Amino acid sequence: MDMPDFAKMIEDGIEGARASVTGDGSKFEAVVISETFTGLSQVKKHQMVYRIFSAELASGAMHALTIKAYTPSEWEAANR
Protein backbone atom coordinates (compact mmCIF):
# COMPACT_ATOMS: atom_id res chain seq x y z
CA MET A 1 0.00 0.00 0.00
CA ASP A 2 1.39 3.41 -0.90
CA MET A 3 0.74 6.96 0.26
CA PRO A 4 -2.02 7.77 -2.28
CA ASP A 5 -3.86 4.72 -0.92
CA PHE A 6 -3.48 6.09 2.62
CA ALA A 7 -4.89 9.47 1.53
CA LYS A 8 -7.84 7.72 -0.14
CA MET A 9 -8.48 5.69 3.03
CA ILE A 10 -8.76 8.94 4.99
CA GLU A 11 -10.98 10.57 2.38
CA ASP A 12 -13.22 7.50 2.31
CA GLY A 13 -13.33 7.27 6.11
CA ILE A 14 -14.02 10.90 7.03
CA GLU A 15 -16.88 12.67 5.34
CA GLY A 16 -15.80 15.52 3.09
CA ALA A 17 -12.11 15.11 3.94
CA ARG A 18 -9.23 16.18 1.76
CA ALA A 19 -6.02 14.43 2.71
CA SER A 20 -2.39 14.28 1.72
CA VAL A 21 0.04 11.76 3.14
CA THR A 22 3.82 11.84 2.94
CA GLY A 23 6.34 9.46 4.42
CA ASP A 24 9.31 7.19 4.03
CA GLY A 25 7.80 3.72 4.03
CA SER A 26 6.87 3.19 7.67
CA LYS A 27 6.68 6.69 9.16
CA PHE A 28 4.00 8.94 7.72
CA GLU A 29 2.53 12.41 8.09
CA ALA A 30 -1.09 13.08 7.19
CA VAL A 31 -2.61 16.50 6.64
CA VAL A 32 -6.39 16.19 6.83
CA ILE A 33 -8.91 18.94 6.22
CA SER A 34 -12.59 18.34 6.92
CA GLU A 35 -15.64 20.27 8.07
CA THR A 36 -16.39 17.15 10.15
CA PHE A 37 -13.69 18.33 12.59
CA THR A 38 -15.67 21.44 13.55
CA GLY A 39 -16.04 21.65 17.31
CA LEU A 40 -13.74 18.70 18.01
CA SER A 41 -10.58 18.81 20.11
CA GLN A 42 -7.27 17.89 18.49
CA VAL A 43 -7.39 14.60 20.39
CA LYS A 44 -10.79 13.71 18.90
CA LYS A 45 -9.63 14.70 15.40
CA HIS A 46 -6.55 12.50 15.73
CA GLN A 47 -8.59 9.59 17.08
CA MET A 48 -10.81 9.73 13.98
CA VAL A 49 -7.77 9.42 11.73
CA TYR A 50 -5.98 6.80 13.84
CA ARG A 51 -9.10 4.63 13.80
CA ILE A 52 -8.82 4.39 10.01
CA PHE A 53 -5.29 2.98 10.29
CA SER A 54 -5.73 0.66 13.27
CA ALA A 55 -4.90 -2.47 11.23
CA GLU A 56 -1.83 -0.90 9.57
CA LEU A 57 -0.50 0.35 12.91
CA ALA A 58 -1.16 -3.00 14.63
CA SER A 59 0.53 -4.99 11.85
CA GLY A 60 3.58 -2.72 11.66
CA ALA A 61 2.90 -1.75 8.04
CA MET A 62 2.71 1.79 9.41
CA HIS A 63 5.16 2.36 12.26
CA ALA A 64 4.32 5.97 13.06
CA LEU A 65 1.71 8.47 11.96
CA THR A 66 1.87 12.20 12.57
CA ILE A 67 -1.46 13.92 12.03
CA LYS A 68 -2.24 17.54 11.28
CA ALA A 69 -6.03 17.86 11.28
CA TYR A 70 -7.85 21.05 10.42
CA THR A 71 -11.28 22.40 9.66
CA PRO A 72 -11.28 24.39 6.39
CA SER A 73 -11.20 27.68 8.32
CA GLU A 74 -8.31 26.46 10.53
CA TRP A 75 -6.42 25.40 7.41
CA GLU A 76 -6.97 28.78 5.80
CA ALA A 77 -5.79 30.61 8.93
CA ALA A 78 -2.70 28.39 9.24
CA ASN A 79 -1.69 29.10 5.65
CA ARG A 80 -2.00 32.87 5.55
C-alpha positions as CSV (number, residue, x, y, z in Angstrom):
1,M,0.0,0.0,0.0
2,D,1.4,3.4,-0.9
3,M,0.7,7.0,0.3
4,P,-2.0,7.8,-2.3
5,D,-3.9,4.7,-0.9
6,F,-3.5,6.1,2.6
7,A,-4.9,9.5,1.5
8,K,-7.8,7.7,-0.1
9,M,-8.5,5.7,3.0
10,I,-8.8,8.9,5.0
11,E,-11.0,10.6,2.4
12,D,-13.2,7.5,2.3
13,G,-13.3,7.3,6.1
14,I,-14.0,10.9,7.0
15,E,-16.9,12.7,5.3
16,G,-15.8,15.5,3.1
17,A,-12.1,15.1,3.9
18,R,-9.2,16.2,1.8
19,A,-6.0,14.4,2.7
20,S,-2.4,14.3,1.7
21,V,0.0,11.8,3.1
22,T,3.8,11.8,2.9
23,G,6.3,9.5,4.4
24,D,9.3,7.2,4.0
25,G,7.8,3.7,4.0
26,S,6.9,3.2,7.7
27,K,6.7,6.7,9.2
28,F,4.0,8.9,7.7
29,E,2.5,12.4,8.1
30,A,-1.1,13.1,7.2
31,V,-2.6,16.5,6.6
32,V,-6.4,16.2,6.8
33,I,-8.9,18.9,6.2
34,S,-12.6,18.3,6.9
35,E,-15.6,20.3,8.1
36,T,-16.4,17.1,10.2
37,F,-13.7,18.3,12.6
38,T,-15.7,21.4,13.5
39,G,-16.0,21.7,17.3
40,L,-13.7,18.7,18.0
41,S,-10.6,18.8,20.1
42,Q,-7.3,17.9,18.5
43,V,-7.4,14.6,20.4
44,K,-10.8,13.7,18.9
45,K,-9.6,14.7,15.4
46,H,-6.6,12.5,15.7
47,Q,-8.6,9.6,17.1
48,M,-10.8,9.7,14.0
49,V,-7.8,9.4,11.7
50,Y,-6.0,6.8,13.8
51,R,-9.1,4.6,13.8
52,I,-8.8,4.4,10.0
53,F,-5.3,3.0,10.3
54,S,-5.7,0.7,13.3
55,A,-4.9,-2.5,11.2
56,E,-1.8,-0.9,9.6
57,L,-0.5,0.3,12.9
58,A,-1.2,-3.0,14.6
59,S,0.5,-5.0,11.9
60,G,3.6,-2.7,11.7
61,A,2.9,-1.7,8.0
62,M,2.7,1.8,9.4
63,H,5.2,2.4,12.3
64,A,4.3,6.0,13.1
65,L,1.7,8.5,12.0
66,T,1.9,12.2,12.6
67,I,-1.5,13.9,12.0
68,K,-2.2,17.5,11.3
69,A,-6.0,17.9,11.3
70,Y,-7.9,21.1,10.4
71,T,-11.3,22.4,9.7
72,P,-11.3,24.4,6.4
73,S,-11.2,27.7,8.3
74,E,-8.3,26.5,10.5
75,W,-6.4,25.4,7.4
76,E,-7.0,28.8,5.8
77,A,-5.8,30.6,8.9
78,A,-2.7,28.4,9.2
79,N,-1.7,29.1,5.7
80,R,-2.0,32.9,5.6
